[in-house]
Amino acid sequence: MLSNTSRWLTSLTAFSYEILGALLFLLSDQLAPVFAWKVTPFMTMTIGGWCLGNAWLAYFIAMRRDWQRVYTTLIYFWLFGIMELIIVFLFRAKLVLVHPIAWLYLITLLVNVIVAILGTLEWLRNRPARVADSHQTTTLQRALALGFVVFVGFLGYYGLTAQIGDPGTNGGIFPEVMSLFTLQSFGAFYFSLSLAVIPLIWEKSLKTLLHHAVASYGLIIFITTPALVYIQLFDFTARPFGAIYIAVYVLVGIVTVIVMWKNGTGN
């Protein structure tokens, strides 16, 4: 079981993401000009969606506590904070820490990383034993996990390594031209998502898979919503690949709902 300290710190980080995410999500037009670096309102609302999704996920982790059930979502949560903070460090010359919202973003990432370090040390110290789950994942479910890792991992790797002007970076998929700072921040998000799902390729515990599904579902909801709010930015005639951005979230959302509808949420 997660210690009370880990639960408390995870809940604290969730609360920070909840406040940060709500502000960016609901006040994207007002906060985009004063964010930590140059972003548009759509990008700001999407980053707010990450944060709200992270809060959702962290609250589920704190509620359920059991290492075996929550470890894949912990991997994502810890990696997200670490990778996003690395991106901030690499682009520190571009940071504009004037408005409180920029400081809140930075502080939330720092807290996230502290939780990741302490959580890793706790896991290494306790080495929780695995318990056999009478309900096991199917071959199809593990194959879907593999497909997710390959596709989302590619997006993450491309976002981390591509340069502005490379295919897809000039509004070809995401409807706006990103700065390299924003592109790599998106890449870090996708890459951490994919790495966290790798254990589900061989994980036999159905409860672990179902927990991952329900705990990650907030990310699907809160990231798809900005695309619908700013749907006018998509030109599906001139840039048809923009449909991929929305379709992927919708498809993953539908598949996840079907899995949970058939098997529950792992509670």
N, C-alpha and C positions, 0 to 999 in steps of 0.2 A: 504493500500500500504506500501511496505517497505520504510523506511526513506532513504534519500540520504546518511546518514552516514552508514546505514546497507548495502546499495548497494555498496558504495565505499569500505567498508571493505571486503565484499564478493568478489568483483572484485579483490582486492589486494591479498586475499588468493588464488583465482583462478590463478592469475599470478604466485604466489609462487609455487603452485602445478604444473603449466605448465612448469616452468623452471626446478624444481626438477625432475618431471616426464620425461621430454625430455632427461635429462642427464642420468638418470638411465635406461631408455628404450633403448636409442641409444648407450650408452657406458657401457652396463652391464658387459662385460668381463673386462674392465679396472677398473670399479668402485666397483665391487664385493669385491675385497681384501681390500678396504679402506672404506667400508661402516660402519655404526654405530655399527654393530655387525656382527658376522660370517654368511655370506650368500654365495650362489653360484650365478653364472651369471644368471641362469634361475630364481631364486628367486628375484634377483635384478631387472631383466626386468619386472617381475610380479608386484613387488612393484611400479616400475615406471608406470606400467599400471594402478594401483590404482590411482596414483597421476594425471595422464593425464585424467582419467575418472572423478576424483573429479574436475579438472579444467573445463572440459566440463560441468559438472553438475552445478558448481557455476556460470559460465557465463550465463547459461539459467535462473538460479534463479535471477541474477542481471538484466537480460533483461526483464523478465516478471513481477517481482515485487509483483504481487497480492498475498497477504497472502494465500487466500483460494486455489489458484492454486498451489502455490509452497511449502505449509507447509510440505508435506510428504518428499520432497527432502531436505528441511531444517533440518528435524529431522535426516535424514541419515547423512547429512553433519556435523551437530553439534555432533552427537553421535560418528561418526568416529574419529574426532579430540580428543574428550574427552577420548574415550576408548583406542585409540592408545597411547595417552600420559600416561594414567594409566599403560599400559603394559611397556612402556619405564621406568617409575618410578619403577615399581616392579623389573625390570631387570637392574636397573641402574648400578649394579656392573659389568655387561657385556658390558656396553657401551664403545665404543672406539671413543672419540671425538677428533680425530687428523686431519683427512682430512676435507676440507671445505664441502664436500658433506654430511658428518655426521652432521655437524652443521646446514646445510641448512634443512635437514630432521627435526631436533629437533625444529628449529625456525619456520618452516612452521606449525608444529603441535601446537606450542604455539600460533601462530597467529590464527589458526583455533579455538582453545579453547576460546581465547578472543572474537572472533566473535560469538561463541556459547553463551557465557555468556551475551554479550551485546544484541544479538538478542533475547534471552529469556526474558531479562528485558524489552525490547521494546514491545514484545508480551504481557507480563503481564500488562504493562502500558496502552497499547492501546486496548487490547482485541478486535481485529477486528471483526466486525459483519459478519455473513455468509450471502451470497446472493444465492437465489435459482437458480439452473442451469437448463435450459429447456431441456438440453440433459443429460440423466442419464445413469449410468453404468447398465449393465445387470447382472443377477444372475450368469451367466457363468463367467463373468469377475471378479466378487467378489469371486467366488469359486476358480478361478486361483490364485487370491491374497492370499487366505487362504492356498492353496497348497504350494505357494512360501514361506510363513511365516513358515509353519511347516517344510518343507525340509531344507531351508537355515538356519532357526533358529536352527535346530538340528545340522547342520554342525558347526555353530558358537559356540553353547554350547559345542559341543564335542571338538572343537579346543581349547576352553578356559579351559576345565577341564581335558582333556586326558593327560596322561603321555607318555613319549617316551617309546615305546615298546608295547603300546596298539594297538589293531587292526587298521590298516590303517595308522599308523604313521611311518612305516618302508619302505616307498616306495610303499605301496599297492595301493594307489589312486594317491596322488601327487608322481611323479616319483623319488623324492630324499628324503633322510632322513633329516628332519628338526630338528633344535635345539628347545628346549622348548620356547625360546624367539620368534623364527619365527613362531612356531605352534600357540602360543597364539596371535601373531599379526594377523595371518590369521583368527583365530577364532573371534577376535574383529571386523575385517572387515565384515565377514559374519553375525555376530550377529547384527551389526548396520544396515546392509542391511535389515535383516528380521524385526527388530523392526520398521523400517521406513514404511514398507508396511502394518503393522497391521491396521492403519486407513482405508486403501483401502478395507478392508473386509466389512466395513459398509458405506464407503463414497459413496454418490450417484452422486456426480458431475463428469461427464465424462471428463471435462477439467482438473480436478486434476489428474485423472488416466492417461490421455494422456500426460500431462506435465511430470509426473513421468516416463513414458515410454521413451520419447525422451531425457529427461535430464539424465536418467540412462544408455542410450544406449552406451555412450562412454565407460563406465565401461566394458560392454560386449565385445566391439571391442578390447579395449586395454589390456584386460586380456586374451582373447582367442589367440591373436597374439603371445605372448611369447610361448604358448604351441605348436603352429605350427612351430615357429622358432626352438624350441628345441625338436621337435618331436622325434628325435633319442634317447632321454632319456627314452621314453616310451617303455616298452617291453610288448606288448599286449598279448603275448603268455604266458610268465611266470607270469605276473601281469595283468590279464585281467581287473581288476577293475579300472585300470588307464584310461580306455576308458570313465568311468563315468565323470572324471574331465573335459574332452573336451566336451562330449555329453551334459552335463547339460548346459554349456554356449551356445552351438549351439542351443539347444532346446529352451531355454529362448529367445535367439536372434530371432529365427524364429517366435515364438508366438508373441513376441513384434512387429515385423515387420508387421505381419498379422493384429494385432489390430490397428496399426497406419495407415496401408494402407486402412483399412475400414473406420476409423474414423478421421484420421488426427493427428496432434500433439498437439492439445489443444491450438493453438495460436489464 
